[in-house]
Amino acid sequence: MQRFYRFSASFLGAGLLTLGVIHAAVAEVPYASGGIGDDDPIEVEAMRNEYNLQLVFAEQGSGAYLADVKVRIQDAAGQTVLVAHSPGPLFYVSLRPGRYRVDADYNGGVLSKAASVGEGRRRELYFYWPHE
């Protein structure tokens, strides 16, 4: 059984940063999602340094940031360790060292990438969807 807790904080009025923690029987996977725009750059950089995997969602060609992305992360054994919604174009997660498959779903278009996460290293993955 999983329990989900979500906490929200607003920075500089319009910027929204959503923090969440998934409690699962096996592991606890903290994550955060934020935007660009009005978010305080110092807060965004501090958040970036707290997590070992950063996902960025954008449109192919223009590079326009995309929001409202569903995220699923599976470990090397195929076990789902996180299912979450990213309301912003930046998604941060703290994972145990290992190999993972990251699926990102934007408007039904699913992109998948592999990631190796190591101790003390930060990994970045960029997901680009074709312009609709």
C-alpha atoms as an extended CHARMM CRD file, in Angstrom:
* protein
*
       132  EXT
         1         1  MET       CA              0.0000000000        0.0000000000        0.0000000000  PROA      1               0.0000000000
         2         2  GLN       CA              1.3010000000        3.4550000000       -0.8800000000  PROA      2               0.0000000000
         3         3  ARG       CA              0.5980000000        6.7020000000        0.8800000000  PROA      3               0.0000000000
         4         4  PHE       CA              1.1770000000       10.0280000000       -0.8490000000  PROA      4               0.0000000000
         5         5  TYR       CA              1.7440000000       13.3740000000        0.8100000000  PROA      5               0.0000000000
         6         6  ARG       CA              1.9300000000       16.6090000000       -1.1550000000  PROA      6               0.0000000000
         7         7  PHE       CA              3.0090000000       19.9900000000        0.1450000000  PROA      7               0.0000000000
         8         8  SER       CA              2.8480000000       23.2080000000       -1.8950000000  PROA      8               0.0000000000
         9         9  ALA       CA              4.6440000000       26.4950000000       -1.5030000000  PROA      9               0.0000000000
        10        10  SER       CA              4.4130000000       29.5690000000       -3.6870000000  PROA      10              0.0000000000
        11        11  PHE       CA              7.4830000000       31.6780000000       -4.4510000000  PROA      11              0.0000000000
        12        12  LEU       CA              7.2190000000       35.2690000000       -5.6780000000  PROA      12              0.0000000000
        13        13  GLY       CA              3.4910000000       35.0380000000       -6.2610000000  PROA      13              0.0000000000
        14        14  ALA       CA              3.0290000000       33.2660000000       -9.6020000000  PROA      14              0.0000000000
        15        15  GLY       CA              5.7180000000       30.5630000000       -9.3210000000  PROA      15              0.0000000000
        16        16  LEU       CA              4.5420000000       27.2410000000       -7.9430000000  PROA      16              0.0000000000
        17        17  LEU       CA              6.8140000000       24.6130000000       -6.4790000000  PROA      17              0.0000000000
        18        18  THR       CA              5.2910000000       21.2850000000       -5.5060000000  PROA      18              0.0000000000
        19        19  LEU       CA              7.0900000000       18.9630000000       -3.1320000000  PROA      19              0.0000000000
        20        20  GLY       CA              6.0520000000       15.3840000000       -2.5540000000  PROA      20              0.0000000000
        21        21  VAL       CA              7.0970000000       12.1740000000       -0.9060000000  PROA      21              0.0000000000
        22        22  ILE       CA              5.9380000000        8.6830000000       -1.8720000000  PROA      22              0.0000000000
        23        23  HSD       CA              5.9210000000        6.1720000000        0.9700000000  PROA      23              0.0000000000
        24        24  ALA       CA              6.1090000000        2.6220000000       -0.3390000000  PROA      24              0.0000000000
        25        25  ALA       CA              6.6480000000       -0.6840000000        1.4040000000  PROA      25              0.0000000000
        26        26  VAL       CA             10.2170000000       -0.8700000000        0.0810000000  PROA      26              0.0000000000
        27        27  ALA       CA             11.4910000000        2.6860000000       -0.1810000000  PROA      27              0.0000000000
        28        28  GLU       CA             10.7970000000        6.3490000000        0.2960000000  PROA      28              0.0000000000
        29        29  VAL       CA             11.3050000000        8.4070000000       -2.8740000000  PROA      29              0.0000000000
        30        30  PRO       CA             11.3660000000       12.1790000000       -2.3840000000  PROA      30              0.0000000000
        31        31  TYR       CA             10.7180000000       14.3580000000       -5.4290000000  PROA      31              0.0000000000
        32        32  ALA       CA              9.9290000000       17.9380000000       -6.3650000000  PROA      32              0.0000000000
        33        33  SER       CA              8.5520000000       19.7000000000       -9.4150000000  PROA      33              0.0000000000
        34        34  GLY       CA              9.0120000000       23.3390000000      -10.2840000000  PROA      34              0.0000000000
        35        35  GLY       CA              8.7580000000       25.8640000000      -13.0420000000  PROA      35              0.0000000000
        36        36  ILE       CA             10.9610000000       28.4370000000      -14.6460000000  PROA      36              0.0000000000
        37        37  GLY       CA              9.3570000000       31.8980000000      -14.9060000000  PROA      37              0.0000000000
        38        38  ASP       CA              8.8520000000       33.5070000000      -11.5490000000  PROA      38              0.0000000000
        39        39  ASP       CA             10.4890000000       30.8730000000       -9.3180000000  PROA      39              0.0000000000
        40        40  ASP       CA             13.3170000000       32.2990000000       -7.2590000000  PROA      40              0.0000000000
        41        41  PRO       CA             16.5260000000       31.1380000000       -9.0420000000  PROA      41              0.0000000000
        42        42  ILE       CA             18.2790000000       30.6360000000       -5.6980000000  PROA      42              0.0000000000
        43        43  GLU       CA             15.4670000000       28.3480000000       -4.5090000000  PROA      43              0.0000000000
        44        44  VAL       CA             15.5160000000       26.4010000000       -7.7970000000  PROA      44              0.0000000000
        45        45  GLU       CA             19.3120000000       25.9280000000       -7.6160000000  PROA      45              0.0000000000
        46        46  ALA       CA             19.1000000000       24.8410000000       -3.9750000000  PROA      46              0.0000000000
        47        47  MET       CA             16.3950000000       22.3440000000       -4.9030000000  PROA      47              0.0000000000
        48        48  ARG       CA             18.4790000000       21.0900000000       -7.8340000000  PROA      48              0.0000000000
        49        49  ASN       CA             21.3720000000       20.3320000000       -5.4870000000  PROA      49              0.0000000000
        50        50  GLU       CA             19.1790000000       18.2830000000       -3.1300000000  PROA      50              0.0000000000
        51        51  TYR       CA             18.2340000000       15.6330000000       -5.7320000000  PROA      51              0.0000000000
        52        52  ASN       CA             20.3840000000       13.2550000000       -7.7830000000  PROA      52              0.0000000000
        53        53  LEU       CA             18.1740000000       13.0840000000      -10.8940000000  PROA      53              0.0000000000
        54        54  GLN       CA             16.7640000000       16.0630000000      -12.7710000000  PROA      54              0.0000000000
        55        55  LEU       CA             14.2430000000       15.7140000000      -15.6020000000  PROA      55              0.0000000000
        56        56  VAL       CA             13.5210000000       18.5590000000      -18.0200000000  PROA      56              0.0000000000
        57        57  PHE       CA             10.4500000000       18.5520000000      -20.2850000000  PROA      57              0.0000000000
        58        58  ALA       CA             10.4060000000       20.6430000000      -23.4820000000  PROA      58              0.0000000000
        59        59  GLU       CA              9.1210000000       20.9050000000      -27.0280000000  PROA      59              0.0000000000
        60        60  GLN       CA             11.4430000000       19.6960000000      -29.7690000000  PROA      60              0.0000000000
        61        61  GLY       CA             12.7680000000       22.4920000000      -31.9750000000  PROA      61              0.0000000000
        62        62  SER       CA             11.5790000000       25.5210000000      -30.0340000000  PROA      62              0.0000000000
        63        63  GLY       CA             12.7460000000       24.3000000000      -26.6300000000  PROA      63              0.0000000000
        64        64  ALA       CA              9.5590000000       25.6970000000      -25.0800000000  PROA      64              0.0000000000
        65        65  TYR       CA              9.0860000000       24.1780000000      -21.6510000000  PROA      65              0.0000000000
        66        66  LEU       CA              6.2220000000       21.7320000000      -21.1320000000  PROA      66              0.0000000000
        67        67  ALA       CA              4.2240000000       21.0450000000      -17.9790000000  PROA      67              0.0000000000
        68        68  ASP       CA              1.6140000000       18.5280000000      -16.8530000000  PROA      68              0.0000000000
        69        69  VAL       CA              3.8060000000       15.4640000000      -17.4630000000  PROA      69              0.0000000000
        70        70  LYS       CA              3.2370000000       12.0260000000      -15.9250000000  PROA      70              0.0000000000
        71        71  VAL       CA              6.4350000000       10.3890000000      -14.6610000000  PROA      71              0.0000000000
        72        72  ARG       CA              7.0780000000        6.7140000000      -13.9480000000  PROA      72              0.0000000000
        73        73  ILE       CA             10.4320000000        5.3600000000      -12.7810000000  PROA      73              0.0000000000
        74        74  GLN       CA             11.3270000000        1.6680000000      -12.6800000000  PROA      74              0.0000000000
        75        75  ASP       CA             14.4500000000        0.0740000000      -11.2200000000  PROA      75              0.0000000000
        76        76  ALA       CA             16.6640000000       -2.4720000000      -13.0410000000  PROA      76              0.0000000000
        77        77  ALA       CA             14.3980000000       -5.3080000000      -11.8480000000  PROA      77              0.0000000000
        78        78  GLY       CA             11.3730000000       -3.6580000000      -13.4750000000  PROA      78              0.0000000000
        79        79  GLN       CA              9.7950000000       -2.6360000000      -10.1600000000  PROA      79              0.0000000000
        80        80  THR       CA              8.0450000000        0.7270000000      -10.2170000000  PROA      80              0.0000000000
        81        81  VAL       CA              9.6610000000        2.9590000000       -7.6040000000  PROA      81              0.0000000000
        82        82  LEU       CA              7.7930000000        6.1800000000       -8.4040000000  PROA      82              0.0000000000
        83        83  VAL       CA              4.6560000000        7.3020000000      -10.2190000000  PROA      83              0.0000000000
        84        84  ALA       CA              4.1080000000       11.0550000000      -10.0870000000  PROA      84              0.0000000000
        85        85  HSD       CA              2.6910000000       14.0740000000      -11.8880000000  PROA      85              0.0000000000
        86        86  SER       CA              4.9310000000       17.0280000000      -12.7460000000  PROA      86              0.0000000000
        87        87  PRO       CA              2.9500000000       20.2690000000      -12.9200000000  PROA      87              0.0000000000
        88        88  GLY       CA              6.1060000000       22.1060000000      -14.0240000000  PROA      88              0.0000000000
        89        89  PRO       CA              8.8330000000       21.5380000000      -16.6400000000  PROA      89              0.0000000000
        90        90  LEU       CA             11.4820000000       20.6380000000      -14.0590000000  PROA      90              0.0000000000
        91        91  PHE       CA             11.2490000000       17.4370000000      -12.0270000000  PROA      91              0.0000000000
        92        92  TYR       CA             13.7480000000       16.3970000000       -9.3730000000  PROA      92              0.0000000000
        93        93  VAL       CA             13.9630000000       13.0270000000       -7.6370000000  PROA      93              0.0000000000
        94        94  SER       CA             16.3060000000       11.3330000000       -5.1530000000  PROA      94              0.0000000000
        95        95  LEU       CA             16.9670000000        7.7140000000       -6.0500000000  PROA      95              0.0000000000
        96        96  ARG       CA             19.2210000000        5.0770000000       -4.5700000000  PROA      96              0.0000000000
        97        97  PRO       CA             22.3150000000        4.3500000000       -6.6820000000  PROA      97              0.0000000000
        98        98  GLY       CA             21.4360000000        2.0330000000       -9.5590000000  PROA      98              0.0000000000
        99        99  ARG       CA             20.0360000000        1.7830000000      -13.0730000000  PROA      99              0.0000000000
       100       100  TYR       CA             16.5470000000        3.0500000000      -13.8590000000  PROA      100             0.0000000000
       101       101  ARG       CA             14.0910000000        3.4370000000      -16.7080000000  PROA      101             0.0000000000
       102       102  VAL       CA             12.2560000000        6.7600000000      -16.7590000000  PROA      102             0.0000000000
       103       103  ASP       CA              8.9940000000        7.0830000000      -18.6870000000  PROA      103             0.0000000000
       104       104  ALA       CA              7.5330000000       10.5550000000      -19.2650000000  PROA      104             0.0000000000
       105       105  ASP       CA              4.0230000000       10.9300000000      -20.7020000000  PROA      105             0.0000000000
       106       106  TYR       CA              2.9380000000       14.2590000000      -22.1800000000  PROA      106             0.0000000000
       107       107  ASN       CA             -0.5440000000       14.2730000000      -23.7780000000  PROA      107             0.0000000000
       108       108  GLY       CA             -0.3260000000       10.5330000000      -24.4760000000  PROA      108             0.0000000000
       109       109  GLY       CA              3.1420000000       10.6830000000      -26.0550000000  PROA      109             0.0000000000
       110       110  VAL       CA              5.4390000000        8.5030000000      -23.9400000000  PROA      110             0.0000000000
       111       111  LEU       CA              9.2130000000        8.9280000000      -24.0750000000  PROA      111             0.0000000000
       112       112  SER       CA             11.5770000000        6.5610000000      -22.2390000000  PROA      112             0.0000000000
       113       113  LYS       CA             15.1880000000        6.9770000000      -21.1850000000  PROA      113             0.0000000000
       114       114  ALA       CA             17.6640000000        4.9450000000      -19.1580000000  PROA      114             0.0000000000
       115       115  ALA       CA             19.5490000000        6.5220000000      -16.2790000000  PROA      115             0.0000000000
       116       116  SER       CA             22.3790000000        5.3880000000      -14.0610000000  PROA      116             0.0000000000
       117       117  VAL       CA             22.3530000000        7.1300000000      -10.7160000000  PROA      117             0.0000000000
       118       118  GLY       CA             25.4870000000        6.9970000000       -8.5900000000  PROA      118             0.0000000000
       119       119  GLU       CA             26.3900000000        8.0120000000       -5.0770000000  PROA      119             0.0000000000
       120       120  GLY       CA             27.1530000000       11.7340000000       -4.9160000000  PROA      120             0.0000000000
       121       121  ARG       CA             26.4920000000       12.3010000000       -8.6410000000  PROA      121             0.0000000000
       122       122  ARG       CA             23.6710000000       14.2390000000      -10.2240000000  PROA      122             0.0000000000
       123       123  ARG       CA             22.2170000000       13.0490000000      -13.5290000000  PROA      123             0.0000000000
       124       124  GLU       CA             20.1080000000       15.1230000000      -15.9360000000  PROA      124             0.0000000000
       125       125  LEU       CA             17.6940000000       13.7640000000      -18.5420000000  PROA      125             0.0000000000
       126       126  TYR       CA             16.0290000000       15.9000000000      -21.2020000000  PROA      126             0.0000000000
       127       127  PHE       CA             12.7400000000       14.8580000000      -22.7900000000  PROA      127             0.0000000000
       128       128  TYR       CA             11.7190000000       16.5700000000      -26.0550000000  PROA      128             0.0000000000
       129       129  TRP       CA              8.2880000000       16.0310000000      -27.6220000000  PROA      129             0.0000000000
       130       130  PRO       CA              7.4710000000       16.9740000000      -31.2240000000  PROA      130             0.0000000000
       131       131  HSD       CA              5.5160000000       20.1810000000      -31.7590000000  PROA      131             0.0000000000
       132       132  GLU       CA              1.7780000000       19.4510000000      -32.0220000000  PROA      132             0.0000000000
